[in-house]
Amino acid sequence: MAKVYFHYSSSDGVCVDQRGTAVGNLAELRDHAARAVISLIEGRGPEDWREWTLHVSDDLNDVIFVLPFSSMLGKLH
């Protein structure tokens, strides 16, 4: 199991994950990241999440991947 960190950013600032989350493999990591983004979008927060990005890093602070919230929201109509 690896420990990963989910940091969120926008032009207004950064939310740093201090605790981290243990994941077993990349598929589990991808699924957890998607659920985390969807949870934030569906909860209380900014009216428009399109400029937010999730940065997933390992315990050495190396970026594993980046997930723009806009990829989970689709396009504006």
N, C-alpha and C positions, 0 to 999 in steps of 0.2 A: 504494500500500500504506500502511496505517495501522498504527501501533504501539499495542497495547492491553496492559492489565495485568490480571491475574487475582488478585484479593485474596480470601482466605477468612476468614470470621469465624464465631465462635460466642460464647456467653456467657462462655467461658473466655479469649477473646482473638482476635487478628487475625494472620494470616499475610500479609505484604505481598510482592507480586511486585516485585522491584527491577529485573529485566531486561526484562520485557515480551516480547511476541510480535508479529511482523508478520502481518497478515491482509489479504486482498485485498478482501473485501466482507462484508456482514452475514451472508450464508448461511454463509460459511467461519467467521466469528466464532462464530456460534451452534453450529455443528458442533464446533468446537474446544472451546468451553465445555462442551458435553455430554460429550465424550470426557474432558476433564480431571476432571469430577465423577465419572464412572463409574470412571476410573482410581483415584481416591482411595478410592472406596467399596470397590472390589475389592482394594485393597492393604491394608497394615497400617495401623492407626490406631484411632481410638475404636471402641468396640463399636457405637455407634449414631450415625450421621452426621445424623440427622434435624434437629438444631438448627443445623447448619452452613449457610452461605450463601456463594455465589460472587458477588462484585461485580466486574463488568467495567468498567474505566475507560479513557479515552483518555489521550493524553500530557499533557493539561491537567488531569488528575485529575477530569474530569467523568464521572459514572456513565453508561454506555451502557445497561446493564441489570443486573438482579439475578436470580440463579437459585438458589432454595432447593434444597438437596440433597434435601429431602423430595419435591420434584416428580419426582425421578428414582428414588426408592425406592418410592413407593406407600404404602399404608396398612399399619399393623400389624394382624396377625390375632389 
